[in-house]
Amino acid sequence: MIATFIPMLSFSQPIDLRKAENFVLYTSNGAIDNTGSSFVDGSMGTDVGAVSGFETSKVNGSTEIENAVTEAAIDDVQSAYDQGAAMTATLSPDHAPAFGSGDTLLAGVYNVDGAGSLGGTLYLDAKGDPSSAFVLRFGGAFSTGASSKVILINEAKAANVFWLAEGAMSMAANTEMEGTFLSLTGAVSMGTNAQLEGRMFTTSGAISLNKGSVSSPKAFTSLPINVLSFTGYCDNQNIILEWSTASETNNDYFTVEQSFDGKIWSPIGNVDGAGNSTSQIDHSITDRNHSEEITYYRLKQTDFNGNYTYEVCNQY
């Protein structure tokens, strides 16, 4: 058994998405479509177009089509793009069009005058500052090669990473990306089995997935609970998961989530929180659908106001 505690840290976003941050997939003018079974952790929306192909997919959020919510997001997405486009580049001359190949970038605004790409692995290094922001801006289309990967290190956060392009944005098969994708007038697409912790936005264009995963970046703030332990053990064919808290503040409930690959997660059940407490409280839940595969578990805590944090990861 391996247990890893995840630090909860606060940070600020340099690009203000305003109410659009409630979406993980949004287009002001275009369709949202999907092929195969995908996973979407967040809401989807289009102000002009249809949403289709998600019948066998898991969507943890609402689907908004041509209503007051999607109309309000038009200005928010355009404003976010304009804000990023107006930022002064921190490098002179501009960055080369190709990123990756084991490169490491520090926080800043990286500009490419035309089209750009990502190939191989790119590290984004926050140097221990969780408020560090990364803006990668392209004057044309942006694309990734197959199995390309972005890795966040030294407290870099997906919520602080932004990819802006004046054209289409595409992620090839098996790509693993971090951050918000913002296209000015182009389609945004994910190839087969691509993974994104972030968002896919466009002011005018289609959004498409293909057996992929898009998860809203987690904005960790002050720790609402103090977790003492999170453990598990086998009981015949079941896994008993137990955790203890030393204190809880505004804590509505816990959700234990399960994954077989550490990327795509699904809930196994909720457990009521204590609300507010300053004494030790023990909680538990039983996973009765455990398989013989290696299984990952994580603990999600949700406040009464709907905010949530992920506290602990375990592997069995």
Contacts in CASP RR format, 6 or more apart in sequence:
PFRMAT RR
TARGET T0000
AUTHOR 0000-0000-0000
METHOD contacts of the structure
MODEL  1
MIATFIPMLSFSQPIDLRKAENFVLYTSNGAIDNTGSSFVDGSMGTDVGA
VSGFETSKVNGSTEIENAVTEAAIDDVQSAYDQGAAMTATLSPDHAPAFG
SGDTLLAGVYNVDGAGSLGGTLYLDAKGDPSSAFVLRFGGAFSTGASSKV
ILINEAKAANVFWLAEGAMSMAANTEMEGTFLSLTGAVSMGTNAQLEGRM
FTTSGAISLNKGSVSSPKAFTSLPINVLSFTGYCDNQNIILEWSTASETN
NDYFTVEQSFDGKIWSPIGNVDGAGNSTSQIDHSITDRNHSEEITYYRLK
QTDFNGNYTYEVCNQY
1 231 0 8 1.000
1 232 0 8 1.000
1 314 0 8 1.000
1 315 0 8 1.000
1 316 0 8 1.000
2 314 0 8 1.000
2 315 0 8 1.000
3 230 0 8 1.000
3 231 0 8 1.000
3 312 0 8 1.000
3 313 0 8 1.000
3 314 0 8 1.000
4 312 0 8 1.000
4 313 0 8 1.000
5 227 0 8 1.000
5 311 0 8 1.000
5 312 0 8 1.000
6 310 0 8 1.000
6 311 0 8 1.000
6 312 0 8 1.000
6 313 0 8 1.000
7 155 0 8 1.000
7 220 0 8 1.000
8 220 0 8 1.000
8 221 0 8 1.000
8 222 0 8 1.000
8 223 0 8 1.000
8 309 0 8 1.000
8 311 0 8 1.000
9 130 0 8 1.000
9 155 0 8 1.000
9 220 0 8 1.000
10 130 0 8 1.000
10 131 0 8 1.000
10 220 0 8 1.000
10 221 0 8 1.000
10 222 0 8 1.000
11 130 0 8 1.000
11 131 0 8 1.000
11 132 0 8 1.000
11 157 0 8 1.000
11 159 0 8 1.000
11 160 0 8 1.000
11 219 0 8 1.000
12 131 0 8 1.000
13 133 0 8 1.000
13 159 0 8 1.000
13 160 0 8 1.000
14 87 0 8 1.000
14 133 0 8 1.000
14 135 0 8 1.000
14 160 0 8 1.000
14 162 0 8 1.000
15 80 0 8 1.000
15 83 0 8 1.000
15 84 0 8 1.000
15 133 0 8 1.000
15 135 0 8 1.000
15 162 0 8 1.000
15 180 0 8 1.000
16 79 0 8 1.000
16 80 0 8 1.000
16 83 0 8 1.000
17 76 0 8 1.000
17 77 0 8 1.000
17 80 0 8 1.000
17 180 0 8 1.000
17 199 0 8 1.000
18 76 0 8 1.000
18 79 0 8 1.000
18 80 0 8 1.000
19 69 0 8 1.000
19 72 0 8 1.000
19 73 0 8 1.000
19 76 0 8 1.000
20 26 0 8 1.000
20 73 0 8 1.000
20 76 0 8 1.000
20 77 0 8 1.000
20 80 0 8 1.000
20 201 0 8 1.000
21 199 0 8 1.000
22 43 0 8 1.000
23 42 0 8 1.000
23 43 0 8 1.000
23 44 0 8 1.000
23 45 0 8 1.000
23 64 0 8 1.000
23 73 0 8 1.000
23 199 0 8 1.000
23 201 0 8 1.000
24 40 0 8 1.000
24 41 0 8 1.000
24 42 0 8 1.000
24 43 0 8 1.000
24 44 0 8 1.000
24 198 0 8 1.000
24 199 0 8 1.000
24 200 0 8 1.000
24 214 0 8 1.000
24 215 0 8 1.000
24 216 0 8 1.000
25 32 0 8 1.000
25 40 0 8 1.000
25 43 0 8 1.000
25 44 0 8 1.000
25 45 0 8 1.000
25 199 0 8 1.000
25 200 0 8 1.000
25 201 0 8 1.000
25 207 0 8 1.000
25 209 0 8 1.000
25 214 0 8 1.000
26 44 0 8 1.000
26 45 0 8 1.000
26 46 0 8 1.000
26 70 0 8 1.000
26 73 0 8 1.000
26 77 0 8 1.000
26 199 0 8 1.000
26 200 0 8 1.000
26 201 0 8 1.000
26 202 0 8 1.000
26 207 0 8 1.000
27 45 0 8 1.000
27 46 0 8 1.000
27 47 0 8 1.000
27 49 0 8 1.000
27 188 0 8 1.000
27 201 0 8 1.000
27 202 0 8 1.000
27 203 0 8 1.000
27 204 0 8 1.000
27 205 0 8 1.000
27 206 0 8 1.000
27 207 0 8 1.000
28 46 0 8 1.000
28 47 0 8 1.000
28 48 0 8 1.000
28 70 0 8 1.000
28 73 0 8 1.000
28 74 0 8 1.000
28 77 0 8 1.000
28 78 0 8 1.000
28 202 0 8 1.000
28 203 0 8 1.000
28 204 0 8 1.000
29 46 0 8 1.000
29 47 0 8 1.000
29 48 0 8 1.000
29 49 0 8 1.000
29 203 0 8 1.000
29 204 0 8 1.000
29 205 0 8 1.000
30 46 0 8 1.000
30 48 0 8 1.000
30 49 0 8 1.000
30 202 0 8 1.000
30 204 0 8 1.000
30 205 0 8 1.000
30 206 0 8 1.000
30 207 0 8 1.000
31 46 0 8 1.000
31 49 0 8 1.000
31 50 0 8 1.000
31 51 0 8 1.000
31 52 0 8 1.000
31 206 0 8 1.000
31 207 0 8 1.000
32 44 0 8 1.000
32 45 0 8 1.000
32 46 0 8 1.000
32 49 0 8 1.000
32 50 0 8 1.000
32 51 0 8 1.000
32 52 0 8 1.000
32 206 0 8 1.000
32 207 0 8 1.000
32 208 0 8 1.000
33 50 0 8 1.000
33 51 0 8 1.000
33 52 0 8 1.000
33 53 0 8 1.000
33 206 0 8 1.000
33 207 0 8 1.000
33 208 0 8 1.000
33 209 0 8 1.000
34 52 0 8 1.000
34 53 0 8 1.000
34 54 0 8 1.000
34 57 0 8 1.000
34 208 0 8 1.000
34 209 0 8 1.000
34 210 0 8 1.000
35 53 0 8 1.000
35 208 0 8 1.000
35 209 0 8 1.000
35 210 0 8 1.000
35 211 0 8 1.000
36 53 0 8 1.000
36 56 0 8 1.000
36 57 0 8 1.000
36 210 0 8 1.000
36 211 0 8 1.000
37 56 0 8 1.000
37 57 0 8 1.000
37 58 0 8 1.000
37 211 0 8 1.000
38 54 0 8 1.000
38 57 0 8 1.000
38 58 0 8 1.000
38 209 0 8 1.000
38 210 0 8 1.000
38 211 0 8 1.000
38 212 0 8 1.000
38 213 0 8 1.000
38 214 0 8 1.000
39 57 0 8 1.000
39 58 0 8 1.000
39 212 0 8 1.000
39 213 0 8 1.000
39 214 0 8 1.000
39 215 0 8 1.000
39 264 0 8 1.000
39 265 0 8 1.000
40 54 0 8 1.000
40 57 0 8 1.000
40 58 0 8 1.000
40 59 0 8 1.000
40 60 0 8 1.000
40 61 0 8 1.000
40 209 0 8 1.000
40 213 0 8 1.000
40 214 0 8 1.000
41 60 0 8 1.000
41 61 0 8 1.000
41 213 0 8 1.000
41 214 0 8 1.000
41 215 0 8 1.000
41 216 0 8 1.000
41 265 0 8 1.000
42 59 0 8 1.000
42 60 0 8 1.000
42 61 0 8 1.000
42 214 0 8 1.000
42 215 0 8 1.000
42 216 0 8 1.000
43 61 0 8 1.000
43 62 0 8 1.000
43 63 0 8 1.000
43 64 0 8 1.000
44 51 0 8 1.000
44 59 0 8 1.000
44 61 0 8 1.000
44 62 0 8 1.000
44 63 0 8 1.000
44 64 0 8 1.000
45 51 0 8 1.000
45 63 0 8 1.000
45 64 0 8 1.000
45 65 0 8 1.000
45 69 0 8 1.000
45 70 0 8 1.000
45 73 0 8 1.000
46 64 0 8 1.000
46 65 0 8 1.000
46 66 0 8 1.000
46 70 0 8 1.000
46 207 0 8 1.000
47 66 0 8 1.000
47 70 0 8 1.000
47 71 0 8 1.000
47 73 0 8 1.000
47 74 0 8 1.000
48 66 0 8 1.000
49 65 0 8 1.000
49 66 0 8 1.000
50 65 0 8 1.000
51 63 0 8 1.000
51 65 0 8 1.000
54 63 0 8 1.000
58 266 0 8 1.000
64 70 0 8 1.000
74 203 0 8 1.000
77 182 0 8 1.000
77 201 0 8 1.000
77 202 0 8 1.000
77 203 0 8 1.000
78 203 0 8 1.000
80 182 0 8 1.000
80 201 0 8 1.000
81 164 0 8 1.000
81 182 0 8 1.000
81 184 0 8 1.000
81 203 0 8 1.000
84 109 0 8 1.000
84 135 0 8 1.000
84 137 0 8 1.000
84 162 0 8 1.000
84 164 0 8 1.000
85 137 0 8 1.000
85 164 0 8 1.000
87 109 0 8 1.000
87 135 0 8 1.000
87 137 0 8 1.000
88 109 0 8 1.000
89 109 0 8 1.000
89 110 0 8 1.000
89 111 0 8 1.000
89 137 0 8 1.000
90 108 0 8 1.000
90 109 0 8 1.000
90 110 0 8 1.000
91 109 0 8 1.000
91 110 0 8 1.000
91 111 0 8 1.000
94 110 0 8 1.000
94 111 0 8 1.000
94 112 0 8 1.000
94 113 0 8 1.000
95 110 0 8 1.000
95 111 0 8 1.000
95 112 0 8 1.000
96 112 0 8 1.000
97 112 0 8 1.000
97 114 0 8 1.000
97 115 0 8 1.000
97 116 0 8 1.000
97 117 0 8 1.000
98 116 0 8 1.000
98 117 0 8 1.000
98 118 0 8 1.000
98 119 0 8 1.000
99 105 0 8 1.000
99 110 0 8 1.000
99 116 0 8 1.000
99 117 0 8 1.000
99 118 0 8 1.000
99 119 0 8 1.000
99 122 0 8 1.000
99 136 0 8 1.000
100 118 0 8 1.000
100 119 0 8 1.000
100 120 0 8 1.000
100 121 0 8 1.000
100 122 0 8 1.000
100 148 0 8 1.000
101 119 0 8 1.000
101 120 0 8 1.000
101 121 0 8 1.000
102 120 0 8 1.000
102 121 0 8 1.000
102 122 0 8 1.000
102 123 0 8 1.000
103 122 0 8 1.000
103 123 0 8 1.000
104 122 0 8 1.000
104 123 0 8 1.000
104 124 0 8 1.000
104 125 0 8 1.000
104 153 0 8 1.000
105 122 0 8 1.000
105 123 0 8 1.000
105 124 0 8 1.000
105 125 0 8 1.000
105 134 0 8 1.000
106 125 0 8 1.000
106 127 0 8 1.000
106 132 0 8 1.000
107 125 0 8 1.000
107 126 0 8 1.000
107 127 0 8 1.000
107 129 0 8 1.000
107 132 0 8 1.000
107 133 0 8 1.000
107 134 0 8 1.000
107 156 0 8 1.000
108 132 0 8 1.000
108 133 0 8 1.000
108 134 0 8 1.000
108 135 0 8 1.000
109 135 0 8 1.000
109 137 0 8 1.000
110 134 0 8 1.000
110 135 0 8 1.000
110 136 0 8 1.000
110 137 0 8 1.000
111 137 0 8 1.000
112 136 0 8 1.000
112 137 0 8 1.000
112 138 0 8 1.000
112 139 0 8 1.000
112 140 0 8 1.000
113 139 0 8 1.000
114 138 0 8 1.000
114 139 0 8 1.000
114 140 0 8 1.000
114 166 0 8 1.000
115 138 0 8 1.000
115 139 0 8 1.000
115 140 0 8 1.000
115 141 0 8 1.000
115 142 0 8 1.000
115 143 0 8 1.000
116 138 0 8 1.000
116 140 0 8 1.000
116 141 0 8 1.000
116 142 0 8 1.000
116 143 0 8 1.000
117 142 0 8 1.000
117 143 0 8 1.000
117 144 0 8 1.000
117 145 0 8 1.000
118 142 0 8 1.000
118 143 0 8 1.000
118 144 0 8 1.000
118 145 0 8 1.000
118 148 0 8 1.000
118 150 0 8 1.000
119 144 0 8 1.000
119 145 0 8 1.000
119 148 0 8 1.000
120 145 0 8 1.000
120 147 0 8 1.000
120 148 0 8 1.000
120 149 0 8 1.000
121 148 0 8 1.000
121 149 0 8 1.000
121 150 0 8 1.000
121 151 0 8 1.000
122 148 0 8 1.000
122 149 0 8 1.000
122 150 0 8 1.000
122 151 0 8 1.000
123 150 0 8 1.000
123 151 0 8 1.000
123 152 0 8 1.000
123 153 0 8 1.000
124 134 0 8 1.000
124 150 0 8 1.000
124 151 0 8 1.000
124 152 0 8 1.000
124 153 0 8 1.000
124 156 0 8 1.000
124 161 0 8 1.000
124 178 0 8 1.000
125 153 0 8 1.000
125 154 0 8 1.000
125 156 0 8 1.000
126 132 0 8 1.000
126 152 0 8 1.000
126 153 0 8 1.000
126 154 0 8 1.000
126 155 0 8 1.000
126 156 0 8 1.000
126 157 0 8 1.000
126 160 0 8 1.000
127 154 0 8 1.000
128 154 0 8 1.000
128 155 0 8 1.000
129 155 0 8 1.000
130 155 0 8 1.000
130 156 0 8 1.000
130 157 0 8 1.000
130 160 0 8 1.000
131 160 0 8 1.000
132 155 0 8 1.000
132 156 0 8 1.000
132 157 0 8 1.000
132 160 0 8 1.000
133 160 0 8 1.000
133 161 0 8 1.000
133 162 0 8 1.000
134 156 0 8 1.000
134 160 0 8 1.000
134 161 0 8 1.000
134 162 0 8 1.000
135 162 0 8 1.000
135 164 0 8 1.000
136 161 0 8 1.000
136 162 0 8 1.000
136 163 0 8 1.000
136 164 0 8 1.000
137 164 0 8 1.000
137 165 0 8 1.000
138 163 0 8 1.000
138 164 0 8 1.000
138 165 0 8 1.000
138 166 0 8 1.000
138 167 0 8 1.000
139 165 0 8 1.000
139 166 0 8 1.000
139 167 0 8 1.000
140 165 0 8 1.000
140 166 0 8 1.000
140 167 0 8 1.000
141 165 0 8 1.000
141 166 0 8 1.000
141 167 0 8 1.000
141 168 0 8 1.000
141 169 0 8 1.000
141 170 0 8 1.000
142 163 0 8 1.000
142 165 0 8 1.000
142 167 0 8 1.000
142 168 0 8 1.000
142 169 0 8 1.000
142 170 0 8 1.000
143 168 0 8 1.000
143 169 0 8 1.000
143 170 0 8 1.000
143 171 0 8 1.000
143 172 0 8 1.000
144 170 0 8 1.000
144 171 0 8 1.000
144 172 0 8 1.000
144 175 0 8 1.000
144 177 0 8 1.000
145 172 0 8 1.000
145 175 0 8 1.000
146 172 0 8 1.000
146 173 0 8 1.000
146 174 0 8 1.000
146 175 0 8 1.000
147 172 0 8 1.000
147 173 0 8 1.000
147 174 0 8 1.000
147 175 0 8 1.000
148 171 0 8 1.000
148 172 0 8 1.000
148 175 0 8 1.000
148 176 0 8 1.000
148 177 0 8 1.000
149 175 0 8 1.000
149 176 0 8 1.000
149 177 0 8 1.000
150 161 0 8 1.000
150 176 0 8 1.000
150 177 0 8 1.000
150 178 0 8 1.000
150 179 0 8 1.000
151 178 0 8 1.000
152 158 0 8 1.000
152 161 0 8 1.000
152 178 0 8 1.000
157 217 0 8 1.000
157 220 0 8 1.000
158 178 0 8 1.000
158 179 0 8 1.000
158 197 0 8 1.000
158 198 0 8 1.000
158 217 0 8 1.000
158 218 0 8 1.000
159 179 0 8 1.000
159 180 0 8 1.000
159 198 0 8 1.000
159 217 0 8 1.000
159 218 0 8 1.000
159 219 0 8 1.000
161 178 0 8 1.000
161 179 0 8 1.000
161 180 0 8 1.000
161 198 0 8 1.000
162 179 0 8 1.000
162 180 0 8 1.000
162 182 0 8 1.000
163 169 0 8 1.000
163 179 0 8 1.000
163 180 0 8 1.000
163 181 0 8 1.000
163 182 0 8 1.000
164 182 0 8 1.000
164 183 0 8 1.000
164 184 0 8 1.000
165 181 0 8 1.000
165 182 0 8 1.000
165 183 0 8 1.000
165 184 0 8 1.000
165 186 0 8 1.000
166 183 0 8 1.000
166 184 0 8 1.000
166 185 0 8 1.000
167 183 0 8 1.000
167 184 0 8 1.000
167 185 0 8 1.000
167 186 0 8 1.000
168 183 0 8 1.000
168 186 0 8 1.000
168 187 0 8 1.000
168 188 0 8 1.000
168 189 0 8 1.000
169 181 0 8 1.000
169 183 0 8 1.000
169 186 0 8 1.000
169 187 0 8 1.000
169 188 0 8 1.000
169 189 0 8 1.000
169 200 0 8 1.000
169 202 0 8 1.000
170 187 0 8 1.000
170 188 0 8 1.000
170 189 0 8 1.000
170 190 0 8 1.000
170 191 0 8 1.000
171 177 0 8 1.000
171 189 0 8 1.000
171 190 0 8 1.000
171 191 0 8 1.000
171 194 0 8 1.000
171 196 0 8 1.000
172 191 0 8 1.000
172 194 0 8 1.000
173 191 0 8 1.000
173 192 0 8 1.000
173 193 0 8 1.000
173 194 0 8 1.000
174 192 0 8 1.000
174 193 0 8 1.000
174 194 0 8 1.000
175 190 0 8 1.000
175 191 0 8 1.000
175 194 0 8 1.000
175 195 0 8 1.000
175 196 0 8 1.000
176 194 0 8 1.000
176 195 0 8 1.000
176 196 0 8 1.000
177 194 0 8 1.000
177 195 0 8 1.000
177 196 0 8 1.000
177 197 0 8 1.000
177 198 0 8 1.000
178 196 0 8 1.000
178 197 0 8 1.000
178 198 0 8 1.000
178 217 0 8 1.000
179 196 0 8 1.000
179 197 0 8 1.000
179 198 0 8 1.000
179 199 0 8 1.000
179 217 0 8 1.000
180 198 0 8 1.000
180 199 0 8 1.000
180 201 0 8 1.000
180 217 0 8 1.000
181 188 0 8 1.000
181 196 0 8 1.000
181 198 0 8 1.000
181 199 0 8 1.000
181 200 0 8 1.000
181 201 0 8 1.000
182 201 0 8 1.000
182 202 0 8 1.000
183 201 0 8 1.000
183 202 0 8 1.000
183 203 0 8 1.000
183 205 0 8 1.000
184 202 0 8 1.000
184 203 0 8 1.000
184 204 0 8 1.000
185 202 0 8 1.000
185 203 0 8 1.000
185 204 0 8 1.000
185 205 0 8 1.000
186 202 0 8 1.000
186 204 0 8 1.000
186 205 0 8 1.000
187 202 0 8 1.000
187 205 0 8 1.000
187 206 0 8 1.000
187 207 0 8 1.000
187 208 0 8 1.000
188 200 0 8 1.000
188 201 0 8 1.000
188 202 0 8 1.000
188 205 0 8 1.000
188 206 0 8 1.000
188 207 0 8 1.000
188 208 0 8 1.000
189 206 0 8 1.000
189 207 0 8 1.000
189 208 0 8 1.000
189 209 0 8 1.000
189 210 0 8 1.000
190 196 0 8 1.000
190 200 0 8 1.000
190 208 0 8 1.000
190 209 0 8 1.000
190 210 0 8 1.000
190 212 0 8 1.000
190 214 0 8 1.000
191 209 0 8 1.000
191 210 0 8 1.000
191 212 0 8 1.000
192 210 0 8 1.000
192 211 0 8 1.000
192 212 0 8 1.000
193 210 0 8 1.000
193 211 0 8 1.000
193 212 0 8 1.000
194 209 0 8 1.000
194 210 0 8 1.000
194 212 0 8 1.000
194 213 0 8 1.000
195 212 0 8 1.000
195 213 0 8 1.000
195 263 0 8 1.000
196 213 0 8 1.000
196 214 0 8 1.000
196 215 0 8 1.000
197 215 0 8 1.000
197 216 0 8 1.000
197 217 0 8 1.000
198 214 0 8 1.000
198 215 0 8 1.000
198 216 0 8 1.000
198 217 0 8 1.000
199 214 0 8 1.000
199 216 0 8 1.000
199 217 0 8 1.000
200 207 0 8 1.000
200 214 0 8 1.000
213 263 0 8 1.000
213 264 0 8 1.000
218 308 0 8 1.000
218 309 0 8 1.000
218 310 0 8 1.000
220 309 0 8 1.000
220 310 0 8 1.000
221 307 0 8 1.000
221 309 0 8 1.000
223 309 0 8 1.000
224 248 0 8 1.000
224 249 0 8 1.000
224 250 0 8 1.000
224 251 0 8 1.000
224 301 0 8 1.000
224 303 0 8 1.000
224 309 0 8 1.000
225 245 0 8 1.000
225 247 0 8 1.000
225 248 0 8 1.000
225 249 0 8 1.000
225 251 0 8 1.000
225 301 0 8 1.000
225 311 0 8 1.000
226 245 0 8 1.000
226 246 0 8 1.000
226 247 0 8 1.000
226 248 0 8 1.000
227 243 0 8 1.000
227 244 0 8 1.000
227 245 0 8 1.000
227 246 0 8 1.000
227 299 0 8 1.000
227 311 0 8 1.000
227 312 0 8 1.000
228 243 0 8 1.000
228 244 0 8 1.000
228 245 0 8 1.000
228 246 0 8 1.000
228 280 0 8 1.000
229 242 0 8 1.000
229 243 0 8 1.000
229 244 0 8 1.000
230 241 0 8 1.000
230 242 0 8 1.000
230 243 0 8 1.000
230 299 0 8 1.000
230 311 0 8 1.000
230 312 0 8 1.000
230 314 0 8 1.000
231 241 0 8 1.000
231 242 0 8 1.000
231 243 0 8 1.000
231 314 0 8 1.000
232 239 0 8 1.000
232 240 0 8 1.000
232 241 0 8 1.000
232 242 0 8 1.000
232 314 0 8 1.000
232 316 0 8 1.000
233 239 0 8 1.000
233 240 0 8 1.000
234 240 0 8 1.000
235 286 0 8 1.000
237 288 0 8 1.000
237 290 0 8 1.000
238 286 0 8 1.000
238 287 0 8 1.000
238 288 0 8 1.000
238 290 0 8 1.000
239 286 0 8 1.000
239 287 0 8 1.000
239 290 0 8 1.000
239 295 0 8 1.000
239 297 0 8 1.000
239 316 0 8 1.000
240 284 0 8 1.000
240 285 0 8 1.000
240 286 0 8 1.000
240 287 0 8 1.000
241 256 0 8 1.000
241 284 0 8 1.000
241 285 0 8 1.000
241 286 0 8 1.000
241 287 0 8 1.000
241 297 0 8 1.000
241 314 0 8 1.000
242 282 0 8 1.000
242 283 0 8 1.000
242 284 0 8 1.000
243 254 0 8 1.000
243 282 0 8 1.000
243 283 0 8 1.000
243 284 0 8 1.000
243 299 0 8 1.000
243 312 0 8 1.000
244 280 0 8 1.000
244 281 0 8 1.000
244 282 0 8 1.000
244 283 0 8 1.000
245 274 0 8 1.000
245 277 0 8 1.000
245 280 0 8 1.000
245 281 0 8 1.000
245 283 0 8 1.000
246 279 0 8 1.000
246 280 0 8 1.000
247 277 0 8 1.000
247 278 0 8 1.000
247 279 0 8 1.000
248 273 0 8 1.000
248 274 0 8 1.000
248 275 0 8 1.000
248 276 0 8 1.000
248 277 0 8 1.000
248 281 0 8 1.000
249 275 0 8 1.000
249 276 0 8 1.000
250 275 0 8 1.000
250 276 0 8 1.000
250 303 0 8 1.000
250 304 0 8 1.000
250 305 0 8 1.000
251 273 0 8 1.000
251 274 0 8 1.000
251 275 0 8 1.000
251 276 0 8 1.000
251 277 0 8 1.000
251 301 0 8 1.000
251 302 0 8 1.000
251 303 0 8 1.000
251 304 0 8 1.000
252 272 0 8 1.000
252 273 0 8 1.000
252 275 0 8 1.000
252 302 0 8 1.000
252 303 0 8 1.000
252 304 0 8 1.000
252 306 0 8 1.000
253 270 0 8 1.000
253 271 0 8 1.000
253 272 0 8 1.000
253 273 0 8 1.000
253 301 0 8 1.000
253 302 0 8 1.000
254 270 0 8 1.000
254 271 0 8 1.000
254 272 0 8 1.000
254 273 0 8 1.000
254 283 0 8 1.000
254 299 0 8 1.000
254 300 0 8 1.000
254 301 0 8 1.000
254 302 0 8 1.000
255 267 0 8 1.000
255 269 0 8 1.000
255 270 0 8 1.000
255 271 0 8 1.000
255 299 0 8 1.000
255 300 0 8 1.000
255 302 0 8 1.000
256 267 0 8 1.000
256 268 0 8 1.000
256 269 0 8 1.000
256 271 0 8 1.000
256 285 0 8 1.000
256 287 0 8 1.000
256 297 0 8 1.000
256 298 0 8 1.000
256 299 0 8 1.000
256 300 0 8 1.000
257 265 0 8 1.000
257 266 0 8 1.000
257 267 0 8 1.000
257 268 0 8 1.000
257 297 0 8 1.000
257 298 0 8 1.000
257 299 0 8 1.000
257 300 0 8 1.000
258 265 0 8 1.000
258 266 0 8 1.000
258 267 0 8 1.000
258 268 0 8 1.000
258 287 0 8 1.000
258 295 0 8 1.000
258 296 0 8 1.000
258 297 0 8 1.000
259 265 0 8 1.000
259 266 0 8 1.000
259 295 0 8 1.000
259 296 0 8 1.000
259 297 0 8 1.000
259 298 0 8 1.000
260 291 0 8 1.000
260 293 0 8 1.000
260 294 0 8 1.000
260 295 0 8 1.000
260 296 0 8 1.000
261 296 0 8 1.000
262 296 0 8 1.000
265 298 0 8 1.000
267 300 0 8 1.000
268 285 0 8 1.000
268 287 0 8 1.000
268 289 0 8 1.000
269 285 0 8 1.000
271 283 0 8 1.000
271 284 0 8 1.000
271 285 0 8 1.000
273 281 0 8 1.000
273 283 0 8 1.000
274 281 0 8 1.000
275 304 0 8 1.000
287 295 0 8 1.000
287 297 0 8 1.000
294 315 0 8 1.000
294 316 0 8 1.000
295 315 0 8 1.000
295 316 0 8 1.000
296 313 0 8 1.000
296 314 0 8 1.000
296 315 0 8 1.000
296 316 0 8 1.000
297 313 0 8 1.000
297 314 0 8 1.000
297 315 0 8 1.000
297 316 0 8 1.000
298 310 0 8 1.000
298 311 0 8 1.000
298 312 0 8 1.000
298 313 0 8 1.000
298 314 0 8 1.000
299 310 0 8 1.000
299 311 0 8 1.000
299 312 0 8 1.000
300 308 0 8 1.000
300 309 0 8 1.000
300 310 0 8 1.000
300 311 0 8 1.000
301 308 0 8 1.000
301 309 0 8 1.000
301 310 0 8 1.000
301 311 0 8 1.000
302 308 0 8 1.000
END
